[in-house]
Amino acid sequence: MSSEAPTQLQEAPEGLDAVLPSVVDHVAIARLYGEPLFDLPRDLYIPPDALRVFLEAFEGPLDLLLYLIRKQNFNILDIPMAAVTRQYLSYVEEIRASNLELAAEYLLMAAMLIEIKSRMLLPPKKTVEGEEAEDPRAELVRRLLEYEQMKLAAQRLSDMPQYGRDFLKAQVYVEQALVPRFPDVHVVDLQNAWRDILRRARLVQHHRISREELSVREHMSLLLRRLQGRRFVEFGELFDPGRGTPVLVVTFIAMLELAKETLIELTQAEAFAPIYVRLAYTPN
């Protein structure tokens, strides 16, 4: 609402050029094709009911008063009554001459503002010691805060998707018979279902994994005994594939441990040639 007010005021009646610009915008009174307009053109035609359009954009006196306070960043808990009342009356006086019915409810708020301003000029009433004097603006502030809360809540509700405005309900016609019709099941379908159950049952089978304890030291001793009295033994002859993968792995680790402790030697004549294993030669 506040973004539309400056544009509408560029059609204000004569006599407002010295009042409304300072109320609506401290910098520019309106924008023309995106550019700020600081002075009204002297040959501008202004319709007689231009200000009525502006006032009808507000939902009531509280809405107009809240707009004036928020537009000029006044503290709503400490309203400068003199400035706000003067600006509020400048709107109402211009419309009262042309449309009294529209300005009636705004005149009631103007009378309240004048009363509050007058009460603030009077000395505060004496109160019991320790109690602060009642602020004449307290009731007005309470009404403004409640109105602003309701206005913001209404805006949040309006921003939510609404049926008929933001989305429509999809309607699909589905023909339904009065008597329910069940699908036909044949013997072949039952046979295929039974075969599928049997196939899935075979996939779910339990098996037990046995654990065999193997000793690297024991296989080191076995390798030394097999190499005893033999000059060279081919690398592949020291492994027994028939005993399974775990035995092959432990045998290979045992061979690496023997080579690390320099108890055996692994030799190869050339690249890709057979690998031979023998006991390490220890001179006497």
C-alpha positions as CSV (number, residue, x, y, z in Angstrom):
1,M,0.0,0.0,0.0
2,S,2.7,2.4,0.9
3,S,4.5,1.8,-2.4
4,E,1.4,3.0,-4.3
5,A,0.7,6.1,-2.3
6,P,3.4,8.3,-3.8
7,T,2.3,7.5,-7.4
8,Q,-1.3,8.4,-6.6
9,L,-0.4,11.7,-4.9
10,Q,1.0,13.0,-8.2
11,E,-2.7,13.6,-9.0
12,A,-3.4,15.6,-5.8
13,P,-5.5,18.7,-6.0
14,E,-4.0,22.2,-6.2
15,G,-2.8,23.4,-2.8
16,L,-1.3,20.1,-1.8
17,D,2.1,20.7,-3.4
18,A,3.4,22.3,-0.2
19,V,1.9,19.8,2.2
20,L,1.7,16.3,0.8
21,P,5.2,15.9,-0.5
22,S,6.7,16.3,2.9
23,V,4.3,13.7,4.3
24,V,4.5,11.0,1.6
25,D,8.2,11.1,0.9
26,H,11.0,13.4,2.2
27,V,12.9,13.0,-1.0
28,A,10.5,12.8,-4.0
29,I,6.7,13.3,-4.2
30,A,6.3,10.7,-6.9
31,R,8.1,8.7,-9.5
32,L,7.6,9.1,-13.3
33,Y,8.9,6.2,-15.5
34,G,11.1,5.2,-12.6
35,E,12.6,8.7,-12.1
36,P,12.0,10.7,-8.9
37,L,9.7,13.7,-9.3
38,F,10.6,16.6,-6.9
39,D,8.1,19.2,-8.1
40,L,4.6,19.0,-9.6
41,P,4.4,20.3,-13.1
42,R,2.5,23.5,-13.3
43,D,0.5,22.5,-16.3
44,L,-0.5,19.1,-14.8
45,Y,-4.2,18.4,-14.9
46,I,-5.4,17.0,-11.6
47,P,-8.8,15.4,-11.3
48,P,-11.1,16.8,-8.6
49,D,-11.4,13.4,-6.8
50,A,-7.7,12.5,-6.9
51,L,-7.3,12.6,-3.1
52,R,-10.4,10.4,-2.6
53,V,-8.7,7.7,-4.6
54,F,-5.7,7.9,-2.2
55,L,-7.8,7.8,0.9
56,E,-9.9,4.9,-0.3
57,A,-6.7,2.9,-0.7
58,F,-6.6,2.8,3.2
59,E,-8.9,0.6,5.1
60,G,-9.7,3.2,7.8
61,P,-8.3,5.9,10.0
62,L,-6.0,3.5,11.9
63,D,-4.6,2.3,8.6
64,L,-3.8,5.9,7.5
65,L,-2.4,6.8,10.9
66,L,-0.2,3.7,11.0
67,Y,1.0,4.5,7.5
68,L,2.1,8.0,8.5
69,I,4.0,6.6,11.6
70,R,5.8,3.8,9.8
71,K,6.5,5.9,6.7
72,Q,8.5,8.4,8.7
73,N,10.1,5.8,11.1
74,F,8.4,7.3,14.2
75,N,8.6,5.3,17.4
76,I,5.1,3.9,17.8
77,L,5.7,3.9,21.6
78,D,6.6,7.6,21.6
79,I,4.5,9.2,18.9
80,P,5.2,12.9,18.2
81,M,1.6,13.9,18.4
82,A,2.1,17.4,17.0
83,A,3.7,16.3,13.8
84,V,1.4,13.3,13.2
85,T,-1.7,15.3,13.9
86,R,-0.7,18.0,11.5
87,Q,0.0,15.6,8.8
88,Y,-3.1,13.6,9.4
89,L,-5.3,16.7,9.3
90,S,-3.7,17.8,6.0
91,Y,-5.2,14.7,4.4
92,V,-8.6,15.0,6.0
93,E,-9.0,18.8,5.3
94,E,-8.5,18.4,1.6
95,I,-11.1,15.6,1.2
96,R,-13.7,17.0,3.6
97,A,-14.8,19.8,1.2
98,S,-15.5,17.4,-1.6
99,N,-16.6,14.2,0.1
100,L,-17.9,14.5,3.6
101,E,-19.2,10.9,3.8
102,L,-15.7,9.5,3.0
103,A,-14.0,11.8,5.5
104,A,-16.5,11.2,8.4
105,E,-14.7,8.3,10.0
106,Y,-11.4,10.0,9.5
107,L,-12.7,13.2,11.2
108,L,-13.4,11.1,14.3
109,M,-9.8,9.9,14.5
110,A,-8.7,13.5,13.9
111,A,-10.7,14.6,17.0
112,M,-9.1,11.9,19.1
113,L,-5.6,13.1,18.0
114,I,-6.4,16.7,18.8
115,E,-7.7,15.6,22.3
116,I,-4.6,13.6,23.0
117,K,-2.4,16.5,21.9
118,S,-4.3,18.8,24.2
119,R,-4.0,16.5,27.1
120,M,-0.3,16.3,26.6
121,L,-0.1,20.1,26.9
122,L,-1.8,20.0,30.3
123,P,0.1,19.3,33.5
124,P,0.0,15.6,34.5
125,K,-2.6,14.6,37.1
126,K,-1.3,14.0,40.6
127,T,-1.0,10.3,41.4
128,V,-0.1,8.1,44.3
129,E,3.6,8.3,45.2
130,G,5.6,5.8,43.3
131,E,3.2,5.6,40.4
132,E,3.8,7.1,37.0
133,A,1.3,9.4,35.4
134,E,-0.8,7.8,32.7
135,D,0.3,8.6,29.2
136,P,-2.6,10.1,27.1
137,R,-1.2,8.2,24.1
138,A,-1.4,4.8,25.7
139,E,-4.8,3.8,24.4
140,L,-4.0,4.9,20.9
141,V,-0.7,3.0,20.9
142,R,-2.5,-0.1,22.1
143,R,-5.0,0.1,19.3
144,L,-2.3,0.8,16.7
145,L,-0.2,-2.2,17.9
146,E,-3.3,-4.5,17.8
147,Y,-4.3,-3.3,14.4
148,E,-0.8,-3.8,13.0
149,Q,-0.7,-7.4,14.4
150,M,-4.0,-8.2,12.8
151,K,-2.9,-6.6,9.6
152,L,0.3,-8.6,9.4
153,A,-1.5,-11.8,10.3
154,A,-4.0,-11.1,7.5
155,Q,-1.2,-10.4,5.1
156,R,0.4,-13.8,6.0
157,L,-2.9,-15.5,5.4
158,S,-3.3,-13.7,2.1
159,D,0.2,-14.9,1.0
160,M,-0.7,-18.5,1.6
161,P,-1.9,-20.4,-1.5
162,Q,-5.7,-20.1,-1.8
163,Y,-8.0,-22.4,-3.7
164,G,-9.4,-20.6,-6.8
165,R,-6.8,-17.9,-6.7
166,D,-3.4,-19.7,-6.7
167,F,-4.4,-23.2,-7.6
168,L,-7.4,-25.2,-8.8
169,K,-8.6,-28.7,-7.8
170,A,-8.1,-31.3,-10.5
171,Q,-11.3,-33.1,-11.3
172,V,-11.3,-36.5,-13.0
173,Y,-14.4,-38.5,-13.8
174,V,-14.1,-42.2,-13.1
175,E,-16.9,-44.4,-14.2
176,Q,-17.8,-47.0,-11.5
177,A,-20.1,-49.9,-11.9
178,L,-22.7,-50.7,-9.3
179,V,-21.6,-54.3,-8.9
180,P,-17.9,-54.7,-8.1
181,R,-16.0,-56.8,-10.6
182,F,-13.2,-59.0,-9.4
183,P,-10.3,-60.0,-11.6
184,D,-10.4,-63.5,-13.2
185,V,-7.8,-65.9,-11.8
186,H,-6.9,-69.0,-13.8
187,V,-5.2,-72.3,-12.7
188,V,-2.0,-71.2,-14.6
189,D,-1.8,-68.0,-12.6
190,L,-1.9,-70.1,-9.3
191,Q,0.8,-72.4,-10.6
192,N,3.1,-69.5,-11.6
193,A,2.6,-67.9,-8.1
194,W,3.5,-71.2,-6.4
195,R,6.6,-71.6,-8.5
196,D,7.7,-68.1,-7.6
197,I,7.3,-68.8,-3.9
198,L,9.4,-72.0,-4.2
199,R,12.1,-70.1,-6.1
200,R,12.3,-67.4,-3.5
201,A,12.4,-70.1,-0.7
202,R,15.5,-71.7,-2.3
203,L,17.2,-68.3,-2.2
204,V,16.8,-68.1,1.5
205,Q,19.1,-70.8,2.8
206,H,21.1,-70.9,6.0
207,H,24.8,-72.0,6.0
208,R,27.3,-72.3,8.8
209,I,30.8,-71.0,8.5
210,S,33.5,-73.0,10.3
211,R,36.6,-71.5,11.6
212,E,40.0,-73.2,11.2
213,E,42.8,-72.1,13.4
214,L,46.1,-72.0,11.5
215,S,49.6,-71.3,13.0
216,V,52.2,-69.4,11.0
217,R,55.0,-70.8,13.2
218,E,53.8,-74.4,12.5
219,H,53.9,-73.8,8.8
220,M,57.3,-72.3,9.1
221,S,58.5,-75.5,10.6
222,L,56.8,-77.5,7.9
223,L,58.6,-75.5,5.2
224,L,62.0,-76.0,6.8
225,R,61.4,-79.7,7.0
226,R,60.4,-79.9,3.3
227,L,63.5,-78.0,2.3
228,Q,65.8,-80.1,4.5
229,G,68.2,-82.1,2.4
230,R,67.1,-80.6,-0.9
231,R,69.2,-78.1,-2.8
232,F,66.4,-76.2,-4.6
233,V,62.7,-76.5,-4.5
234,E,60.4,-74.8,-7.0
235,F,58.2,-72.1,-5.4
236,G,54.9,-73.7,-6.5
237,E,55.8,-77.2,-5.0
238,L,55.6,-75.8,-1.5
239,F,51.9,-75.0,-1.8
240,D,49.0,-77.5,-1.6
241,P,45.9,-76.1,-3.4
242,G,43.8,-79.0,-2.2
243,R,43.9,-77.8,1.4
244,G,42.0,-74.6,0.6
245,T,42.8,-70.9,0.4
246,P,43.4,-70.3,4.1
247,V,46.3,-72.8,4.1
248,L,47.8,-71.2,1.0
249,V,47.7,-67.8,2.6
250,V,49.3,-69.0,5.9
251,T,52.0,-70.9,3.9
252,F,52.9,-67.8,1.9
253,I,53.1,-65.7,5.1
254,A,55.3,-68.4,6.7
255,M,57.6,-68.3,3.7
256,L,57.8,-64.5,4.0
257,E,58.7,-64.7,7.7
258,L,61.4,-67.3,6.9
259,A,62.9,-65.0,4.2
260,K,62.7,-62.1,6.6
261,E,64.7,-64.0,9.2
262,T,67.2,-65.1,6.5
263,L,66.4,-68.7,7.1
264,I,65.6,-69.3,3.4
265,E,66.6,-67.8,0.1
266,L,64.4,-67.1,-3.0
267,T,66.3,-67.0,-6.3
268,Q,65.3,-66.3,-9.9
269,A,67.7,-66.6,-12.8
270,E,66.0,-64.0,-15.0
271,A,62.7,-62.1,-15.3
272,F,59.7,-64.3,-15.6
273,A,61.9,-67.4,-14.9
274,P,60.8,-69.9,-12.3
275,I,61.4,-69.0,-8.6
276,Y,63.3,-71.4,-6.5
277,V,63.5,-71.7,-2.7
278,R,66.3,-73.2,-0.7
279,L,67.7,-73.1,2.8
280,A,70.0,-70.2,3.5
281,Y,73.7,-71.2,3.3
282,T,75.5,-70.7,6.6
283,P,79.2,-71.1,6.4
284,N,80.9,-73.2,9.1
